[in-house]
Amino acid sequence: MDKELHEAGRFYTVVVDFFANYSLQIIGAVIILFIGVLASRYAHKYTLRALLKHHMDETLSAFVANLIRFLVVAMMVILALGKLGISIAPFIAALGAISLTAGLALQGSVSNFAAGIVLVATKPFKIGDTITVHNIHGEVQEIKLSYTILVNEDKEQITIPNKYMIGEILVNSYAYRIVEGSVGVSYDSDAEEVIKIIKEVLSKHERISKNNEPNIGIEKFAESSIDIGYRYWVPTNSFFKIQYEINLKVLHALNSANIVIPFPQREIRMTGSQA
């Protein structure tokens, strides 16, 4: 019992001495941290408001505001540690080592993150645009700092890391994609009449873009036919549907006009006689 009382007395003495010697430093450190938290909130709030006021992208604005908030808190923590008499040099060295290790381990993620910042800042495309990258087509649904989400006509969600968006060939056709088709007609047909028929079919379809004039003309002179090519713009989310509809309408229109669509023919001649 006496031993336990003695140990409790020693603990009490240590606690009293600690608070007697460091109470002011502790209170000062707590006050610094409290001020730091408040200052970081105001810094975040006013930075975000100022960036949005100047019409900066929301994602980039939020990133910058959060970064400033973190830096303010980190600075106040350093000041609080100094107030307690704790050297921050070992912490800085450890933080540098950890950052290097994390950077090597997460270099792919860091690349995506950096590419996302470039995308948000330069804005090569926006939500609702149709882009083609690495032979992948889709309508932009969402742009994140590390990846971009596309949706195709089949309602499939395609997630592309942002590092593949920078330094690569990227095609932005905005809300539309171009359809390329062709049909072969016989050499006896009136090519101008065929072009007129196809143009009429395209003009009657309500979902073909009226802002981009369809291109129709002779594509090439094939062995058995004159190939008439036609190009027109359609909404991305109905690319194949409209293409198939137009092809059927073109076929019906040519048949109604008695335009012959020839099939490949080969003429074989036999020479000599057989015994």
Beta strands, then each sheet from edge to edge (+ up, - down):
strand 1: 130-133
strand 2: 136-143
strand 3: 147-151
strand 4: 157-161
strand 5: 170-174
strand 6: 176-185
strand 7: 215-221
strand 8: 226-235
sheet 1: 4+ 3- 2+ 1- 5+
sheet 2: 6+ 8- 7+
end
